[in-house]
Amino acid sequence: MIAAKSGNPYLQTIAERYETTEFIRQHSQKITELKEKGAKLLEAKEKISLAGMSDEYRALFVILNDTTHTGLRALGKRHFRKKSDSFELVAFAELGPDDFIASMQSSYDLALRASVEVHDYFETPYGDHFRKLTEASFID
């Protein structure tokens, strides 16, 4: 909201559609009240732990974060190429489809499992469909 109020052209619709000044005032007041009560900002890992999603974090977020940012695994994939008996340092190596198989399979599996949970929770008739897809795509 603060960015919308600052004239950011990408957030112009928000600034025009909503009363951002009042929203920012109320939000700032709530933050002050929470700080007075001893509340503190939580790191991402703390939030994930409190939400009971540590397994999901370790399974998916770490992989995606590593490849999005400059994690060692991502740097190695991007800048080192194995030769027959050595490695070559490259500035901008092209990644092929095979470089994404593990990340894509993990993402696909988690999306299917999440679909099962959502459809079971809301008692839709599609939970079994996603359960079968999950079982069919399982890799040992």
N, C-alpha and C positions, 0 to 999 in steps of 0.2 A: 504494500500500500504506500509506503514511503517513496519507493521508486516510482510508482504511478503518479504520485503528487509532484515529484520532482521534474516532470515533463518528459519522461522516458517515452518516446514515440511508440514503442511496442506495447506499452501499458496504458495508452491513451484512452482506450475504451473503458477500462476500469476506472480511471480518473473521472471520466465524463458520466459514467453510469451510477457510481456510488458516491456517497458522501464520505470521501476519504479523510477529510480533516477531523470529523467527529469520530470516525473509526479509529484513527491513529491516537486521538486523545483518550478514548476509552481503553484501547489496548495498552497504551503507556501507563494508564492508571492501574490497570489490572497487574501489569508487570511490577510496578512499584509495590502494590499490596502484597503480592506473592513474595517479593524479596524481603519485605518487612516481616513476613511470617517465617523466614528462613529458607525459602525455596531457592534452589540453585539450578543453573543450566546443566543438563545432562549431556554427556558425550554419547555419540551414536551407539557404541557398544552397551552403555548403561540402559539406554532406551530399549534396545533390542532384547536385552536380558530381562528387563521388567515386563516386556510384552510376551515373554516366553518363546521367543523366536530365534534362539541362539543356533539351533540346528540349521534353520533356513539361512541364517546369516553366513555360517561357515560353508554351506553347500553352494550357495549361489552368489551372494553379494561379493564375497572375497574374490571369486573368479572374475566377475564382471568388473569390479573395481580395479583389479590388477591389470586387466587388459585395457581399461579406459584410461587409467592414469599411468604413471611410469613405474610400475612394479617391476621387480627383477625378472619375473617370467616374461612379461610383455617386452621388456627391453631386450632380453635374450632372443625372443622370437623376431623382433624387428631388426636387430642389428648384428646378429651372428648367423653365419651360414656354415654348415658342416661340409667340409670337403672330404676327400677319401681318408686322409690321415691328419687333418688339422681343421682349424676354423678360420673363417674369413670375416673381417669386420666390414660391415656395409653401412652406409648412411641411411638409405631409404629402401629397405628390402621389400619386395612385393610379397604379400602373404597369399597363399593359395587356399582353396576351400578346405583342404585337409587340416589346416591350422586351426580351424574353428570347430571341428567335430566334437571334441570333449565338452567345450562350453555350450554348444548348441544342444547336445544330448542332455546335459544336466539341466539346462533351461527348459527343454521340452518335457522332461520327466517331472520337474517341479510344477510346471504349468498344468500338466495332466493331473497330478496329485492334488493340487489346489482346486482344480475343477471338481474332482470327486468330493472334496470336503465341502465346497460351496453348495453343490447340488444335494448332498446328503443333509446338510444343515437346513436348507430351504425345502427339503422333501420334494424335489422336482423328480420327474421320471427319467432324468438323464444321468444320474449318478452311476448306474450300471454301465452305461455306454462309455463313460470316461474311465471307469474301473477296468473294463476290457481293453481299452486302448493302452492304459498304463501297464497292464500285465503283458500285452502283446509286444510292447516296445522295451521291456526290461532287458538289460544287458548284464550278464554275469561279470 
